[in-house]
Amino acid sequence: MPRYKLLLEYDGGPFVGWQRQARGPSVQEVLEAAVLAFTGRRAEVAGAGRTDAGVHALGQVAHVDLERAWPADTVRAALNDHLRPHPVAVLAAEPVHDGFHARFDAVERRYLYRIANRRSAPALDRGRVWHVPRPLDVEAMNRAAALLVGHHDFTSFRDVHCQARSPVKTLDALEAVRRGGEVVLEARARSFLHHQVRAMVGTLKQVGEGRWTVARVAAALAARDRAAAGPTAPAAGLYLAEVRYPPRLEQRGGAQRDGGAQDLVDDDEGGGHAGGGA
């Protein structure tokens, strides 16, 4: 059966998350319904990141096996037609080798978190940013963020219900940048724990407001206790921005999944189990 890689964009507001659940509509569910309407056959759509309720995507990646080969543009256009009126868009579709797996073959996930850092509440971006009216010290936030980059036990920055086998992860980058009245944080890693990005953002917000010192963030990391870190930032500001794969992986037919695969199974920030995530 031909396999297609899909590049997706969606507003997470109306959904219970990526993963199909009994308690409400999910992104996976509406995509699978679009596949059924297009092809007349049911097929599972597997995503690279299981984003939680209210979490958005600019560059989610998924794969799906179709009964027959279609031109990539036909797949993209047909799925978009059947996705209406849901706020989900297939930005691109391309045929890949049947060994390609959107989740397990990913080597990096990049998340963005948007904070509207101004006195007035957002009107146009309501539900897409975290409104923080108190001025944030971005320089202090970055000093604290630097302490979290690297290979650490992130117990203090994961949800207490996280189902990952190990709290140890390697965070490749975490940085805050001011863009006018908005502060945008970027986090990059191969995979994330349940609520890890939002817990880190909530902690850095405490530093930016002057409520916490940078040293307190180091102490929170060392404590290996969720209660030692800051609050979990709201889902609305979080975006799965990009998922990266090894060069030409799609043509080779999948990566060798050895010991590194468990790190991906534990992923991700967006929701590591049916109950939700980021």
ZADRENKOL-44569 format. One record per residue: residue in three letters; x, y, z of N, C-alpha, C in turn. Coordinates in steps of 0.02 Angstrom, whole numbers, plus 50000, padded with zeros to 5 digits. Each point is the difference from the previous one (the first is absolute). Layout:
<rs>
AlaXYZXYZXYZ;...
</rs>
This chain:
<rs>
Met500434994050000499575006050000500445006250000;Pro499885004749956500425006149997499935004050065;Arg500575002450024500015004050062500145007349981;Tyr499645004550033500085007249988500195003550064;Lys500475004649993500205004450055499605006549993;Leu499695002150054499585006150000500315005350045;Leu500035006149976500205005850040499375003850018;Leu499895001150065499365002550024500065006350041;Glu499475004049995499925006050041499304999650031;Tyr499945001850064499335000150030499975004450061;Asp499395002250014499825003650060499764994750050;Gly500344999350056499824994850047499405001650044;Gly499755006149996499465002250044499394995550002;Pro499734997949942499384996050000500104992650017;Phe500634997850009500144992950005500224997950071;Val499894993650015500244997250063500744998249995;Gly500295001149943500714998549988500084996449934;Trp500624997949986500124996349939499664993250003;Gln500104996550055499824993050004499254998850004;Arg499784995049963499294998050000499784998150070;Gln499455003050023499744998750067499244999949999;Ala499714996850051499274999450004499675006450024;Arg500395004450032499695005750034499935006349956;Gly500154999549936499925005849957500384999249935;Pro499925004949955500344999649935500765001050006;Ser500374996349962500735000649999500235001549929;Val500615002449994500285001449933500074993549962;Gln500244994850032500074993549967499334997549974;Glu499475000850039499334997749980499755003549937;Val500085006649997499735003649942500424998649938;Leu500654998850009500414998149943499814993249974;Glu499884995350045499814993349979499305000049967;Ala499575004450023499345000849968500095002849929;Ala500475004649991500135002849934500284994749953;Val500454995750026500274994649960499444995349978;Leu499554998350046499434995649984499565003149946;Ala499865006550007499575003449951500335000349931;Phe500665000649999500385000549937500064993249966;Thr500184994850038500174993649970499464994750007;Gly499545001050047499504994950013500244994550045;Arg500615000750026500294994950044500285003350063;Arg499964996350055500275002550063500754998950002;Ala500365004850028500724999450008500225004150060;Glu500494997450036500265003650058500505005449977;Val499945005950029500485005449988500445000550062;Ala500644998849992500485000150056500385006650001;Gly500005003450057500325006550005500674999750034;Ala500415005149986500675000450030499975002450072;Gly499495003950018499955002750067499285000050023;Arg499874997350060499314999450023499815006350040;Thr499885005449964499845006350032499354999550040;Asp499975003850055499444999750046499465005049982;Ala499464999850037499445004649991500255007250002;Gly499815003949949500185007049998500685001649972;Val500414994949987500675001049972499955000149924;His500355004649969499965001149928500594996749963;Ala499965000049935500554997449959500115004449939;Leu500625001549987500215003349938500334995149953;Gly500274994550028500374995349959499964992950027;Gln499404997950020499914993050020500114995649938;Val500274994050012500114995249946499634993650017;Ala499694997049950499644993750008500124995749940;His499834993650006500014995749941499364995949998;Val499814997949940499404996049990500114995449940;Asp499744993950005500034995249945499345000149963;Leu500025001249935499415000149958499964993649957;Glu499404998349979499884993849963500335000149932;Arg500065005949970500305000549934500425006349996;Ala500435000449949500435005849992499615005749967;Trp500075005950030499695006149973500555005249991;Pro499925004749953500475005649998499995003750066;Ala500585002350023500055003350065499545006050005;Asp499965003949948499565005950001499274998150006;Thr499824994349971499314997650006499844998150072;Val500484996650033499914998250071499915006250042;Arg500445004849990499965006250040499345003649989;Ala499825001049938499395003749985499374996450024;Ala499984993449990499414996150019499915000050076;Leu500554999050036499955000050074499775006850025;Asn500295005349972499795006750021499265001349986;Asp499764997549944499305000849984499554996650051;His500204994050021499594996250047500125002050073;Leu500525003950013500125002450068499565006050018;Arg499725003449952499585005750015499394997850041;Pro499805003850050500245006750020500504999850057;His500304994350014500484999550056500625004349986;Pro500285003150052500605004249991500634995949995;Val500024995649950500574995649986500165000649927;Ala500645000849983500195000549930500594995449985;Val499964996549944500564996149975500415004749956;Leu500595001950023500415004749963500374996649942;Ala500164993650010500364996349947499884992650011;Ala500034996349946499974992750002500534997349953;Glu500334994750020500504997049955500054992550013;Pro500094996149947500084992850009500674998550033;Val500004995150045500614997950034500034992450000;His500584997550017500104992850005499574997350056;Asp499784993749994499544997350050500344998750067;Gly500665001050005500344999450064500025006550039;Phe499805005549968500025006550034499475000250055;His500195002650059499525000950055500065007150027;Ala499455003749998500005007050019500255001250070;Arg499834995650046500185000950070500694997250016;Phe500114993749983500614996650023500635002149963;Asp499935002549939500585001949960500205007350010;Ala499625003850037500165007050012500645000750041;Val500435004749982500625001150038499985006550039;Glu499515004349986499945006250038499295002749994;Arg499765002650056499365003650001500145007050026;Arg499695004849968500095007050020499325002850020;Tyr499965002550061499405003250026500115007550009;Leu499485003949987500005007150015499475001450052;Tyr500155004750044499505002250049499955007649996;Arg499395002549988499895007249991499685003050063;Ile500325005350024499745003950057499855007049976;Ala499385002250007499815006949987500195004050062;Asn500565003649996500275003550058499845007549994;Arg499375001650016499775006949996499425000750050;Arg499825006150015499485001150049499314998049975;Ser499865001449936499344998449972499954992749980;Ala499444996950016499894993149981499934999549924;Pro500224994449970499954999449927499284999449977;Ala499865002949944499344999349969500034995149942;Leu500475001149954500054995749941500334993350015;Asp500454999850049500374993850016499744996550062;Arg499405001550020499724996650057499954992549986;Gly500244996050048500024992849990500624997649965;Arg500455004749981500614998149964500635002550033;Val499935003650057500575002550037499834999650075;Trp500525000850042499915000850072500085007450015;His499495003150027500045007150016500335000950068;Val500585003449999500365001650062500115007650000;Pro499615003750038500035007449997500625002950033;Arg500294996550049500585002750035500624999449955;Pro500425005249995500594999849956500464994250016;Leu500254996749948500454994450009500725001949983;Asp500464997950041500725001149989500254994049960;Val500065000949934500194994649956500714997850012;Glu500445004750017500704998250014500044995250059;Ala499645001550053500004995750059499694993149983;Met499485000049960499694993849979500504995649962;Asn500415003049958500484996249962500574997450043;Arg500195003750051500514997550047499744993750035;Ala499375000250019499704994250033499914994249951;Ala499795001749939499884994849949500644996149985;Ala500575003550001500644996849985500154994350049;Leu499745000650061500124994850051499634993549983;Leu499485000549960499594994249984500234996549937;Val500405003349960500254997049938500504994550016;Gly499954994449965500464994550011499634993750023;His500394995250024499744993550020499865000150075;His499354999650017499815000750071499434995250017;Asp499914999150065499404997050027499485005650007;Phe499474999849960499515005449998499374998350041;Thr500084996250053499434998350042499625006250023;Ser500355005350016499695006250024499595003649946;Phe500104997949938499685003549944499564995449958;Arg499734994850032499534995749965499384999050043;Asp499454998649966499374998950035500054994050046;Val499675000250057500044994550047499704993649972;His499595000649948499704994149969500384997949936;Cys500575003049988500394998249941500164992550001;Gln499914996849944500104992749995500684998149970;Ala500435004949988500674998449974500374995650050;Arg500364995249974500374995450043500575003450037;Ser500295005149969500565003550031499895007649995;Pro500175003850053499945007249997500625003349969;Val500484996149978500625002849973499915001549926;Lys500145006149982499955002449931500595004549984;Thr500125000949936500515004949978499645005749966;Leu500045005950031499715006049972500535003549959;Asp499895000649935500515002849956500025007650001;Ala499435003250010499985007350001499385002450036;Leu500075005650035499445003550032500185007350003;Glu499625004249965500185007149995499375004249994;Ala500035005950031499455004949996500225006049959;Val499555002549958500145005849957499415004750004;Arg500145006550008499465004950000499885002449929;Arg499375000049980499795002549934499445005050012;Gly500185006250011499515005250014499654998550067;Gly499354999549997499624998550061499934992750015;Glu500404995949969499954992850009500694997150018;Val500004995250047500594996250016499894992949975;Val500454997649957499944993349971500574995750025;Leu499824994250028500494995250022500034994249952;Glu500604997749985500114994349955500354994550038;Ala499754993949994500314994250032500114994749946;Arg500604997050000500154994849952500294993950035;Ala499764994149981500254993750027499764994349956;Arg500304994250009499764994249963499294998350023;Ser499885000350064499334998850027499945003550067;Phe499385000650023499865003650063499564995750045;Leu500045001550064499564996950049499315003449999;His499524996850031499325002750004500015006650039;His499805005349966499975006850028500695003250011;Gln500534997149974500675002750014500095007249976;Val499815001449938500105006849975499585005050039;Arg499384998350014499565004650036500245001150072;Ala500284994850031500275000850067500625004550000;Met500424999249949500595004349995499805007249987;Val499515001049956499765006849985499715003250063;Gly499594996350037499705002750061500535001950051;Thr500544996250003500555001550046500385006149977;Leu500155000549935500385005749974499595006450006;Lys499354999549995499575005850010500095002850070;Gln500084995850050500125002250069500655004050005;Val500514997749963500645003649998499925006649965;Gly499655000049943499915006149961499635005450038;Glu499554998050044499625004950040500385002250062;Gly500584996950013500395001850059499774996550063;Arg499564995149993499764996350059500504994650022;Trp500374997449952500504994850013500695002549978;Thr500514997550034500695001149978500204994449952;Val500535001349963500264994849956500224993950041;Ala500305001350058500244994650043499424995450021;Arg499415002850008499434995850021499814995049946;Val500105001849937499864995449945500494994150003;Ala500635001550014500504994650007499814995450058;Ala499765002950054499804996050058499384995849983;Ala499545002849961499414996249981500184994049957;Leu500475000949953500224994549958500324994550043;Ala500415002050047500354995250042499544996450049;Ala499435003150016499544997150049499664993749976;Arg499914999449934499654994249970499314999050033;Asp499655005650005499345000150032499585005249963;Arg499434997849971499585004749961499805006050041;Ala499914999350065499785005550043500545005350007;Ala500624998349982500555004850008500045005049942;Ala499714998349943500035004449941499385004449997;Gly499985004349950499455004749992499374996849973;Pro499485004049991499364997349976500044998049927;Thr499524995949979499954998049930499665005549960;Ala500345002449949499725005349958499384997449962;Pro499535004449984499394997849964500164996949932;Ala499574995649977500104996749936499965004849941;Ala499625005350006499845004449943500615003049966;Gly500555001050037500585003249971500484995349966;Leu499874993550003500494995049976499854997849929;Tyr500544999449960499964998049930500544994749985;Leu499794994549970500494995449970500195003049933;Ala500615002649997500195004149943500334996049944;Glu500374994850018500394996449949500204993250027;Val500014995149955500264993450015500524998449946;Arg500604998150023500554998749953500154992649996;Tyr500244997949940500184993149987500694999749969;Pro500344994350002500654999549967499935001349926;Pro500515002949969499965001549928499854993849959;Arg499535000849953499814994849954499724993750033;Leu499795000850064499714994250036499404997249964;Glu499575004649974499394997749969500144995449940;Gln500555001349965500154995849942500344993550021;Arg500375000150056500364994050022499544995050033;Gly499445002550029499534995350027500054998950074;Gly500185005150038499984999350073500684999650030;Ala500065002650061500644999950035500074993550038;Gln500624998550019500124994350044499775001950070;Arg499514996450026499725001750066500294995550053;Asp500545002450031500334996150051499815002750068;Gly500495000950044499865002350067499705007050002;Gly500115004049948499725006749999499255000249991;Ala499714994449979499285000149986499595001150062;Gln500234997650058499615000950061499925007450016;Asp500515003949985499965007250012499425003049961;Leu499874997349941499455002549959499334997250022;Val500004993950024499384997150025499745004250058;Asp500455002550042499805004050057499735006949980;Asp500165002249941499785006549978499245000550003;Asp499675005350016500355006349996499665005250042;Glu500265006049995499725005850035499265000949989;Gly499794997949941499305001149982499504995450032;Gly500214994850032499514995650033500204992849993;Gly500324997350051500284993349996499504994550013;His499375001550016499514994850010499315002749983;Ala499524995750003499345001949976499695005850037;Gly500225001150060499725005350040500215006949981;Gly500525000749961500205006649978500725001650017;Gly500215006149986500705001450005500205007150012;Ala500215003449946500365006350008499595005450031;
</rs>
